Amino acid sequence: MGGSPLRKFVSPEIIFGLGAASQLSNYIMKLGGEHPLLVSDPGIIASGLLKNVEDQLKAESIDYTLFSEVTANPKDHEVMDGAEVYRRSGSDMIIAVGGGSPIDCAKGIGIVATNQRHILEFEGIDEVDIPPPPMICIPTTSGTSADISQFAIILDTARKLKISIISKTAVPDVALVDPAMTVTMDRELTAATGMDALTHAIEAYASNAASIITDLAALEAIRKIRRHLVSAVEKADFIEARTEMSTASMLAGLAFSNASLGMVHAMAHSLGGLCDAPHGLCNAILLEHVIRFNYQSSEDKYKKAAEALGLSSASCEKMTEAISDLKEKSGIRKTLRDLGISRSDIPELSKKAANDPCMVTNPRLPSLKEIENTYECAF
C-alpha cells in the first residue's frame, strides 16, 4: 500500500513576538524552577541584553547562578566546567541567553548534569539516555535556531572537530523568541546568522527526510530571508526586518530540526572545527558549491527553492547566482583562503565531513573525492 513514509515532528513551546523575553519569570514558575543556571557569554553581557534578563529575575526574587565562560563554537571543556557549576550551585533548571554558542553549551551542560558522563560521549543520534533538566532559551540572533532544535553542536578540542548531538531530549522546553533581543547584532553577525538560516531552510527542504510540514516552513523561511536579510544588515534597529528575520530563523529551525540537514553542514562542521570560524560564515562560503553538486539529484526541490528566492525561471546557475548576490549585498565575500585554510587541509576536512551525521540526509551521497572537489571550489 502506497503513502508517505513515517515522519516525526518535535518542537518546544514557542512564545514569539516583541516582549516575549519578559515572560521568563512566568515560565520559570510554570516549570517549577527555584534556582536556574543562567548561561550566556561575555558579548551578551557587554551588549546589556543580559542585564535585562537579570533585572527580571531579581524583580521576582529568583535566585540564580551565572555561567558566562562560553566562547564562539562552544568547547567540550566549557560544557564540562558549566556542568560542574550547575552541580555545585544546586541549580534545578537552565536558562540560555544568546546565540547558538551559549544555547548549545547550555544544552550540553544539561545533558552532562543528568547523565553524569563526558559531553563527547553523546555524539551522534539518540545517544542521550536521561533527559536534561528544564530549559528556557532566549535567542539573541536570528539564524542558529538552537533555541528550538534537537541539535547541539560542540567543539571536540582534541580532534578539532565539531560534533553533533542530535536528540529530542535536546529540544528546549520553552523558546522565548523576542525580535527586540536581536537588535544589538552588528552587520557581520546579522549577515552570517541570516545565511545560516537560509542554509538551514534550503538543506531541510532538499533533505531526504523532509515532510510536508518541514517543506512549508522551509519555503516560507527562504522567502522571508530573501526579502528582509539585507534590510536587517543595513539598519540594525529596523524592528520590522528584525521581526521577519526572527520569524524566518524560527521556521528554518523547525524545518531542519525535523528534516535534518545535509552536505553544507557536514562540511561546515569540519571546517569550523579546524579553523574556529563562525558557523554561519562557513555555511555561506560552502552553500553555492554544494547546491551545484546536489542539483541534478533533487532538481524539482531546488527549482521550488529557487522560486522562493524570487526567480521566475529556475536553473542551477540562476539559483547560485541569486545566493551569491544576496551574500554580496549582505557583505559576505570571504573564501576558504580568507579563513586561513590551505589546500593541504582538504583531505582532513573531507574525511571528517564524510562521517558527519548531517551527510546521511543529503539528497546525494558524495564520495570522499567529491567532497574534496567541493572544498576545492570554495577557494
N, C-alpha and C positions, 0 to 999 in steps of 0.2 A: 504494500500500500504506500503510495507516494505521500509527500508532505515535507515541510521544512524540518531540519534537524533540531533537536532539543537545544535550547539556549537558556541560560540563567541571567538575571539582571540584579545587581546589588547596588545600593546607594545609601548614603547616610541620610538622616533628616536634614533638609536644607532650608535655611531661612535666608532669603535673598532680598536685597534692596538696601537703599540708604537707611542707615540706622540699625541694620541687623546686628552689628557688633555690640550694641547697647543691651542686647538680650542675654548677654553672657551670664550674669548672675542668676537669672531665671533658670537657665539650663543647668547650671551647677547644682542648684537645689533640686531640679527635676531628676537629675542623675544620682542624687544622694551624696554628692561630694562634700567633704568637710575640710580637706587640706589639699588643694591641687598643686601639682608641679607645673609652673609656668615656663614653657620652653620658647626661647626666642634667640636673637643674635645681636651683636653689637650695632649693626646697621639699623635695625629696627629701634633699638634704644636711642641711638643718635637722632633718628628722624622724629622722635616724640610720639610715635604711634603706640609704643608700649606703655607710656605714661597714661594714656587714655584708658587702657585696659586695667592697669594697676589702680588707677583712681576709682574705677568702678568696683573693683574688689574691696578696696579699703572702705568705700562708702557703705558697702554691705557687711563690713566687719568679717570678711572671709580671709582667714589666714592662708598664706601660700608661700611656696619656696620658688625662687627664680633660678633657672639654669640657662645661661646665655653663652656658654662656651661652645658655640656652633659656628663652623666656617662654611664657606661655599663648598658644595659637594661633600655632605656630612661624612665624617670619617668613622671607621669602626671604633676607635678608641674614644671618640666623643660620645658615641652611644653608650659605651660601657661606663664612662665617667658619669653620664647623666643617670643611668640606671642605679648607680651607687648613691647619687644624691637623692634620687627618688626613695630608695630604701632607708637611708639614714634620716630623711626628713619625715618619714611616716606618711608620705603622700598617699592619696587614695584615688586620684584621677589625674589626667594630664590636659593642659590647655596649651595649644601651639599657636603662636602668633608670628607670622612671617611668610616667606615664600616657601619654595619646595624644600630648601635645606633644613630650616627648623622643623617643618612639619614631618619630613621623612625621619629626621633624627628623633623626634618625639614618638613616632610610630615604633622605631627601633627600641627606644627606651621602654615603652610599654610592653613590647614583646619579651624583652630580656627580663623585665621586672616580674612577670608572671611565670615564665618558663625556666628561669634560672640557668640559662645557657648563654654561650657567647653569641653575639649577633650574627656572625658569619655562618653559624650552623643552620641558619634558616633560609639560606639561599635556595631559590627555586620556587616551585609552585606547590601550595598547600602543605608547607613544612612546619607551620605553626600549630602546635597541639592545643595550647591553652590560650584562650582569648585574652588580650591585654586589658588593662583597666579602662574605665570610661574615658573617652577622649573628645574634646571640643576643639575645632580648628577655626581660626580667623585668618584667612589668607590676605596678604598684603601685595600680592602680584596677581596678574591675570594671565596665566599661562600654564603653570605646572599642574594645576588641578590635583595636587597631592591631598588637598582637603576633602576630596570626595572619592578618591580612587582606592583600589585594593592593592596598589603598588607602593613599595618603599624601596628607594634606591640608596645604597650605602657604599662608600668607597672602601674597598679592601686595600689598606695601605701597603701591605706586604707585596701583593700581586699587582698593585697599581691598576686595579680593575673595579669598575662599578658593578656591584652585584644587584640582582633584582630579587626582592622578596615579594611574592605575589600570593595573597591570601585574603579571603573575605574577612578574616579577623583583623586585617589591617585597615578596613574601612572605618573611618571615624564614626562616632555616634551622632555627632552634630557638626554641620558646617555653617558658620555664620558668615555669609558672603556679602560683604558690605563694600560697594564700589568706592566709597569715600576713603577706605583704608588703602587704596592703590594710588592715590594722587601724589604721593611723595616719590614714586619711581622716576628716575631720570630717563632721558631719551633712549640711552643704550639698553637699559634694563627693560623698558617698555617694549622696545623692538624685539629683543631676544625672547622675552616671555610670550609676546604675541606670535612670533614664529614657532615657538614651542607648541602653542595651542593649535596653530594651523597644521603642524606636523601630526599632532595627536588626531586631529579630525580626519586628515587625508589617510593616515595609516589605518585608523579604525575603520574607515569606510571601505578601504581596499582589503582589509583583513579577511582571511578565510574563516574567521569565527564571527563575522558580522551578522546582525539580525535586523529586522525591520525597525526595531526601536533604536538601535545604535546608528543605523543609516540616517534616520530622520534627524537625530541630534547632531551627527557629524556634518551633514549637508548644511544645516542652519548655522552651525559654528563657522563653516567656511564662508558663507555669505556675509556674516557679521564681521569677520576679520577683514575680509576684502573691503568692506565699506568703511570701517572705523579704525583700523590699526594706525594708519598714517596720521589721522587727526589726534589720536591719543598720544602718539610720539611727539607731534609738533606743539600740542597745547596740553600741558600736564594737568591743568585744573579744569579742563573741559569735561564736566561731570557726565554729560550725555555719552561721549565717546568712552569714558571710563566704564560707565554702566554697561554699554554694549559689549565692550571687551571682557568684562567680568562675566556677562551672560555667555559669550562665546566660549570662554575658558571653561565655564561650568558644563556647557553642553558637550564640548570636546572631551572633557574629563569623564562624563557619564558614558560617552561612546567608547573611549579607549579602555576604561576600567572594565568594561564588559565584553568588548570585542578584541581586546589586547592591541598590540602594535605590530611593528614589522622591522624591516631591514634598516631603516634610518635609525631607529632607536638602538638596535643591536650594535650598529657601527658607532653611534654616538656614545653609548655607554663605554665601549672600549676606548674611544678617543678621549673622552673626558677623564677617564681613569688614568690615562697615561700623562696627559698634559694639564689636568686640573682646570680645564676651561669651562666657562658657563655652558650648561646643558642646552639651553635654547639656541645659543650660538652654534654649537656643534650640530644640532639638528638643521639649522638654517643653511649651513655650509654643505650638508650632505643631501638635502631633500630633493633637489632637482635631479641629481645624478642617480639616485635610487629610483625615482619615477621613470627615468629613461630605461633603466634595467627592467623594471616591472611592467611597463606599459602594455606590451603585447599580450601578456598573460592575464590582464584584467582590464582590457580596453574599455568595455562598457562602463565599468565603475569609474575609471579615470575620466571618461568623457562627461559623465554626470558631475563629477567633482570639478571639472573644468568649467562647466556651465555655472556652477555655484560661484566660481571665481569671476564670473561675468563675461565669459567667452561665448559668443553666439555660435561659432563653429569650432569644434574641439579637435585638437591633434596633440600628440606628444610635444611637438616643438612649441606650439602656441601655449600649452599649459605651463611648460617650464619657463618660457619667456615671461608669462604673467607672474609667476612666482619670483623670478629674477627681478622684475620691475618693482614688485611690492617690497622686496628686500632693499633695493636701491633707494626707493623713496623713504624707507624706514631708517636708512643709514647703515645697513649691514653690507659690508663689502669685503670682509675677510675671507681668506682661504686657509687650507691646512698649513701652508707655508707660514702664514702670519701667526699661527698658533705655536710655531716652533717645531712642527713635525717635519721630519725628513723622510725621504723615500725608503731609507733603510728601516724605518719603523713599521712599514706597511705589513710585512709578514706577521709580526707580533700582533698588531692591531687586528688583522684579519682572522687569525686563529681564535682570538678572544671573542670577536664578534660572531664567529660561526657557532660558538657554544652558548650564546646569549638566548634566554628563553623567548625573547621577542621575535627571534628568527622563525620560530615554529609557525607563527600565524602570518608570515609574509606570503603574499599571493604566489610568489615564485621562489623556490628554494635554490639559493645560489651555491655554486661550487666555491671552494676556497680561492681559486684563481679569479672567479668573477667578483668576489668581494675585494680582492686586491686591485682589480681593474677599476672598481668603483671608487675606492680611495684615491687611486691614481688620477682619476678625472677631477677630483676636488682640489688638486694643487693649483 
